[in-house]
Amino acid sequence: MKKRILLLISALLLVFTLASCKKNEYKITLTYDDGFVYLEETLEEGSSYTLPTPSKDGYTFKGWYLEDTLVTSINDVSSNLTVVAKFEINSYVAKFYVNGELYHEVTLPYGSTIEYPEDPSLDTHEGIKFFFKEWDNKATKLYKDEVFNAYFIPTVL
C-alpha cells in the first residue's frame, strides 16, 4: 500500500513539474494597413516566426512593420504582438490613340474612374469627312494598363 501511495505521489509530482515547465503562449496578429486581419498565430515564449509575403490586388507590398520598424521575422517572442503589412497603391496608364498616334495619356491609381479625353476629330480627305463614333475599349475603371483606339464613321460629302 505504501508503494502505491509513493507511486501516486511521484506521478502527481511529475505531472505538476511538467505542467509548471510549460512555456507561456502569445498571440501574433498580422494585419493589413487597412485593418483587415490577415492571420493570427499562437506561439510559445522564446520562439521565432518568419513573416509571410502577402498580396493585395492593385497594391505593392512594402513590408511588415512593428510600430514604425520594418521587420521580416519575429524573434524570441515574449508578448502578444500586432504586425502591420504596409502597401502602396499601384498606378496604371490609359492611352488613347487616333490613327495609330498617341492622342491622350493619363496615369491614375488602381481602381480609379478613367477620364476620357475630348472626342477626337480627323481632317476631311478627298471629299470624305470622318465623324468620331467611339473608343474601342469600354473600360470605365483602371485596374491595369489600358489602350483605347478611336473609331470613326466615314461620310461622303
C-alpha positions in Angstrom: 0.0 0.0 0.0 2.8 2.4 0.9 4.4 1.7 -2.5 1.2 2.6 -4.3 0.9 5.9 -2.3 4.5 6.7 -3.1 4.0 5.9 -6.7 0.8 8.0 -6.8 2.6 10.9 -5.1 5.6 10.6 -7.5 3.3 10.6 -10.5 1.5 13.7 -9.3 4.8 15.5 -8.6 5.9 14.6 -12.2 2.6 15.9 -13.7 2.9 19.2 -11.6 6.5 19.6 -12.6 5.8 19.1 -16.3 2.8 21.4 -16.1 4.8 24.1 -14.4 7.5 23.8 -17.1 5.1 24.7 -19.9 6.1 27.9 -21.7 3.7 30.8 -22.0 1.9 31.3 -25.3 1.5 34.6 -27.1 -0.7 35.7 -29.9 0.9 37.3 -33.0 -1.7 39.1 -35.2 -0.8 40.0 -38.8 -3.0 42.8 -40.2 -3.1 44.9 -43.4 -2.7 48.7 -43.1 -6.5 49.0 -43.7 -7.2 46.9 -40.5 -8.0 43.6 -42.3 -6.7 40.7 -40.1 -4.6 38.6 -42.4 -3.5 35.9 -40.0 -3.3 35.1 -36.2 -0.8 32.7 -34.8 -0.2 31.4 -31.3 3.5 31.0 -30.5 5.4 29.7 -27.4 7.5 32.1 -25.5 11.0 32.4 -26.9 10.1 31.1 -30.4 10.7 32.7 -33.7 8.4 33.4 -36.6 9.2 34.2 -40.3 6.6 36.6 -41.7 4.9 35.6 -44.9 4.6 37.8 -48.1 1.0 38.9 -48.5 -0.6 40.2 -51.7 -3.4 42.7 -52.3 -5.0 43.4 -55.7 -3.8 46.7 -57.1 -1.1 47.3 -54.4 2.6 46.6 -53.9 3.6 45.1 -50.6 6.1 47.4 -48.9 6.9 45.3 -45.8 5.8 44.3 -42.3 6.0 46.9 -39.5 6.1 46.5 -35.8 5.1 50.0 -34.8 7.5 52.1 -37.1 10.1 49.4 -37.5 10.4 47.3 -40.7 10.7 43.6 -39.7 11.0 40.3 -41.6 10.7 38.0 -38.7 9.7 37.9 -35.0 12.4 36.5 -32.7 12.3 35.5 -29.1 8.6 36.0 -28.6 7.8 37.4 -25.2 4.4 39.2 -25.5 1.3 39.5 -27.7 2.2 41.4 -30.9 0.4 43.1 -33.8 2.4 43.4 -37.0 1.1 45.6 -39.8 1.6 45.0 -43.6 2.0 48.2 -45.4 1.0 48.5 -49.1 1.4 51.2 -51.8 -1.3 51.6 -54.4 -0.2 50.9 -58.0 -0.7 53.4 -60.8 -1.8 52.4 -64.3 -1.8 54.2 -67.7 -4.7 54.7 -70.1 -3.5 55.5 -73.6 -5.9 56.8 -76.3 -4.8 56.5 -80.0 -6.2 58.1 -83.1 -5.0 56.5 -86.4 -2.1 54.8 -84.5 -0.8 58.0 -82.9 -1.0 58.8 -79.2 -3.8 61.3 -78.7 -4.0 61.4 -74.9 -2.5 59.6 -71.9 -3.4 59.6 -68.3 -1.9 57.9 -65.3 -4.2 57.0 -62.4 -4.2 55.0 -59.2 -5.6 51.4 -59.2 -9.4 51.4 -59.4 -9.8 55.0 -60.5 -12.5 56.1 -62.9 -11.0 56.6 -66.3 -11.0 60.2 -67.5 -11.9 60.1 -71.2 -10.4 62.9 -73.4 -12.4 65.2 -75.6 -13.7 63.4 -78.7 -11.0 63.5 -81.4 -11.6 64.7 -85.0 -10.0 63.8 -88.3 -9.5 66.1 -91.3 -11.7 65.7 -94.4 -9.8 63.8 -97.0 -10.8 63.5 -100.7 -14.4 64.5 -100.1 -14.8 62.2 -97.1 -15.5 63.5 -93.6 -14.7 61.3 -90.6 -17.0 61.6 -87.6 -15.9 60.2 -84.2 -18.1 57.2 -83.2 -16.5 55.7 -80.0 -13.4 54.2 -78.4 -12.9 50.5 -78.9 -12.3 49.8 -75.2 -15.3 50.2 -72.9 -13.4 50.1 -69.6 -14.6 52.6 -67.0 -12.2 51.9 -64.2 -8.4 51.4 -64.4 -7.3 48.0 -62.9 -4.4 47.6 -65.4 -2.8 49.5 -68.2 -5.4 50.1 -71.0 -5.3 51.1 -74.6 -8.1 52.8 -76.4 -8.4 53.3 -80.2 -10.7 55.8 -81.8 -13.4 54.6 -84.3 -14.6 57.0 -87.0 -17.5 56.8 -89.4 -16.6 58.0 -92.9 -19.2 60.1 -94.7 -19.1 61.2 -98.3 -19.7 64.9 -98.7 
